[in-house]
Structure formats: C-alpha cells, structure tokens
Amino acid sequence: MSLVRDGVGLEATTRAFWSQVHPVFMLPPLAASMFGGVLAGAVDPVLAVIHVGAIFAAVYTAHIKDGYVDFHVRGEDDDHPLTERGCRIGLAASTAAFVACCLLLAFLANALAVALTVPTWLIAYHHAPQLDTNPLTATTGYPLGIALAILGGFAVQTGTVTALSFGFAVVFLVLLSGIKVIDDAQDYDYDRSIAKRTVAVVVGPDRAYAVAYGLMVAALLAVVSLVAARIFPPGAVLAALAFAVVAAFARRAGPELATMLLVRGSYVFLAVLVAAVWFEPLTSIG
C-alpha cells in the first residue's frame, strides 16, 4: 500500500513526510528547549541536542496526528499528502525517535528531565481529537508543551527546576495561551458550525478578545513582578515592553493580522529574554 496520496517513489514519499514539518509552529518549542539550556548557564551541547530532538519528535507527532484526524477522520481538510497508512508509519517513526531520545536522556542526563519531557509527546498525540475539543485544553495544549520544553531543557542541564526556570515557564504558558485564544478566533464561524468548543465559541468573539488580552497583560505583569523580586534579570522588563508595543497594535487588528503580529511579537519577547539572561545572569538566584 502507498504511503502518499499523490506521486510514487522515494522523492514523492520524502516530500510528503517533509511537508508535515511546519516551521512557524515547530521553531518556538525547539527554541524553548534551547532557552531552558541558556537559563541553566553552562550547557552540555550533546544533552541539549538530544532534548531538542525529543521536542522535535513530539511536535512532528502532533502535526502528523492532526493531519490524520482532520482529513481522514473528520473530513475537515480538503487534502493531505499522506495516506492513512502513511500517517500511521509517520506516527510510529516519530514516536520511536521520541522514545530513543528519552532513553538517551535517562542514561546521560537524569530522571527529572525525562519526566518533564514525556508529557510533551502525550499532549502532542492526544491534541486531536481529544484535547482540541475542550476550550481549556485546546487553548493551553501548545503553550503547555512550550512551558515543559523550557523546564525540560533546564532540567537536562541541571537535574532540577528553580524559581527562575519555573517562572519563565509559567510566563510563556500564560502569554501564549492568550495568543492561542486570538488564533482560534480566526476560525470562529467554522468552529461554531461543527460544534468545536474553542474559547471564542464558548464565550463569543468579544469576550474571547478580553480573555486573551487579559492573559497577556497578566503574563507581562508577572515578568515585572519577578524582576522586582530579583528572580528575573532586570533586562526582562525590556522584553515585556517590546511585546506590549506589539500587542497594542494587534489589539486594533482583526484575528488573522493580530495573530501574525502577536506570534512575531512572542519571537521578539523570547529573543530579548535570551539576551537578558545571557548578559545579566542572576548567579545568586537558585
């Protein structure tokens, strides 16, 4: 049986499986893993690469599973490059890669790193069709995966979780959950027609915007508070200010443009945080 729906041969198969690598959604979790290592200070590059590999495998699993469910099960998508068998093979391969990375982390790093990494695959695999039908889990699944990637990347290097790493994980969980609410609002009409319970469908678009920006404001205020408590480095305030500027412009835009601005704003937010941690380490904070 063929693995791909269009074309034959190795080139068509490779192209179909590669099409499930979506950089816009895949790069943030990988960057979060590396950011966790930066927070740790001294970085073992081998352990960092293994953890990034595990996160890549988890996110790839999510993309394969989402495509399978949306096209072959729900019939929501118009097309998909992989057959049902191709999707199953892809899931088996990505899961095997994830397990291999976790075994290496168990052998070369520590049990805590593995315990924080395994849930990323569980979230990825169960996102569709289980988690994406509930407004809470549909909103927080991807952000929670990124938060776990930060904690796992830190624990891989240190064997522990500190106030610094946990604080950053929570900030990203809350901030990205707000962005996800805006992102889901793009599909309000369609999601409502199929009874998909996103936040926008449950509370309405206007209230969804209020929830989204409330979450983002809470995350930025948390950054300022953690700087004041000397848990975050002072430069982290600049990250909050930079994102606040982007959010102010996004607030006046429609869901599609707002999502584009906020996602790119989150990249800037992360970049400034990396610089702040790199150049202003709080070595006295455990």
N, C-alpha and C positions, 0 to 999 in steps of 0.2 A: 504493500500500500504506500502511496506517495505521502511525503511529509509536507509538501507545499501544494497550494491550490492552483498556482499559475507557474508554468515552466517545469523543466526537468533538469536533472543533473546537479553536480556539486555547486556550480555558481548560483543557480536559482535557489537551492536549499540554503546556502550561506547567506544570500541576500535576504531571504525570508526571516531567518533567525536573527540576523543583524538588525532587521527593521524593528525588532522589539526592544532595542536599546534606544531609549528616549532621553537624550542629554539634559533637557530642561528639567525633568523630574529626577534624573539619576544623579546629576552632579551635586546637588545640595546634600543628600545623605553621605556621599563619599567625602565631600568637603567637611561635613560634620565629624566624621570619623577622624580625619586628619586634624581638625581643630581640637578634638579631645586630646590628641597627642601633643599638640602645641601647649595646651593647658598644663600638661604633665611636666613640661620643661625639657628634660633630657629624653630624646626619642630614639628607641631602637627601631631602625628602618625596616628590619625583617618583620617584626611584630606588627608594625604599622601597616605594611603591605598586606599581610595576612588578614588583618581586620578589615581593611578596605575591600579586599577580595570577598570576604564574607558578606559585607554590606551590599556589594555589587550583586552577588548571587541572590540575596534576599530581594532586592528591588527588581531584578530581572524576573524572578519568580512572580512577583506581583504583576508585572506587565504581561507576561505570558498568560497568567490565570485570568486577568481582567479581559484580555482579548478573547480568550476561550469562552468565558461566560457571556460577554456582551455580544459575540457573534454566533457562536454555536449553541448556546443555551437560551439566552434571552431574545436573540434576534434583533438587538438594538442597532448594531453596527451594519453598515452597508457592505463591508468587505473585510477580509482578514487574510493575510498571506499564508497562514498555516492551516493544515487540515486538523481534524480532531486528534488524529494520531500524532501529527507533528507537535501539537500543543502538549500532549502527554509526554512525548520524548523530551521536549524542551523543559518541562517541569521536572522530569526525572534528572536531567543533566544539571540544571541549576541547583536542585536540592542536593545532589551528590557533591557538587562543588562547595555548597554551603557547609555540609557536614564535614567535608575534608578540612575546610578552614577552621571549623570549631574544634576538631580533633587536634589540629596543629596548635591552636591557642591553648587547649587543655594541657598539651605536652610542653609547650615552650613558654607559655605565659602563666595563667592562673585560673582558678575555677570561677572567680567573680566575673572575669572578662567574658567567659563562656556564658554564664548565667544572664549577663546583660545583653549578649548578642543573640542568643537563641530566640527571644521574643520578637526580634525584627523579622525573622522568617515566618513566625506564626501570624503576625499581623499581615505580612505580605500575602501569604497563601490564603488567609481567610477574609481578606478585604472584600473580595467578590466570591460568592453572592451573600455572605453572611454580614460582614461589618458595614458594607456600604448602603444598607437599607435602614440603618438607625441613625438619627441625626447626631447623636453624641459620637458614636464610633466612626461614622462616615466623615465627620469633621476632624477628629483627633487622631485617626489612624496614621496618616503620613507624618504629621508633626511629632507624634509619639515615637515613630521609627527614627526620626532625626534626633530626638532627645536621647533615645537609647544609643544611637550611634556615637553621640558625644560622650556619654558615660562609659560606653564600651571602649572607645578609643583611649580614654583616660585610664580606665582600669587595666587595659592591656599593658600599659607602660608602668603603672604604679601598684597595681594589685589592690587598689582601694578607691573609694569615692569620697571627695571632700566637699566642703561647703562651696568652694569655687566651681567645681565641675557640676555639682547638682544645681547650683544657682543658674548657670548658663543653660543647662538642660531644660529647666522649668521656664526660663525666659523664652527660649525658642519654641517650646511646646505651646505656650500661650500666644505668642506673636504669630506663629504660623497657623494656629487654629483660626485666628481672626482672618488671615488671608484666605484660608480654605473656605470660610463661610462666604466671602465675596466671590471666590472662584465658582462655588456651587450655585450662586445666584444667577450666573450666566445661563444655566440650564433650567431655570425655574419653571418655565412653561412646559417643557418636555418632561421634567421630573414629576411635575404635578399630574401630567396626563397618564403616567404609568404608576402613580402612587408611590414614587420613590421619596422617602421622608428625609430630605435634607433640612437644614435649619430654615432656609428660605421658604420651603414648602410648609413647614410646621407653623412658623410664626409670621410668615409673609415677608416680602422683599424689604419693606421699610424697616421693620423691626430687626430683620437679619442684618441690615447695614449697621443698626445701632449696636447689636451684639458684637459684630465684627470689629468695629472701631473701638468699642469698649474693651475688648480683649487686647487689642494692640496698644491702647493707652495704658492699660494695666501692666503690660509687659515692659513698656518704656519707663513707667514709674518705678517698676521693680528694679530696673537697671540703675536708676538714680539712687534708689534706696540702698542697693547693695554696694554702690560706690561709697556712699556716705558711711556705710558700716565697714568699709575697708576690706570687703570681700572681693569686689571687682576693682581693677585698676582704674585710676581717675580718667584715663582716655576713653573708657567705655561710655562716658557721657556723650562724647562726640558721635558715637555710633547711634545712640538714641536720638540725638538732634538731627543727624542725617536722615534717619528713617522717618522722623516726624515731618520733615520737609516734604519727603516723597508722599507720605500719607495725606498731607494737606492737599496736594494736587490731586491725588487719587480720589479724595472724598467728593470732588466735583465731577468725576468722570463716571461713565457707565460701567457695568460689571466687567466687560471684556478689557477695556483700557485700564480700569482700576487694577484688575488682576495683573496685567502686564507690568504696570508701574510698581505695584507692591512686591511682586516676585523679584524684580530687579532691585528694588529697594532693600529687600532682605539680603541680596548678594552684597550690597554696599555695607549693610549692617554687619554682616559676618566679616567682611574684609577689614573694616575699622576695628572690630573687636580683636581680630587676629593681630593687627598692628599694635593695639593697646596692650595685649597680653605679652607680645613678643618684646616690646620696648619698655614696658613698665611692669615687670613681674613683681607680684607681691610675695616675695620669698618668705615673709613672716607668717603668711596665712597658710594653715594646714589644710 
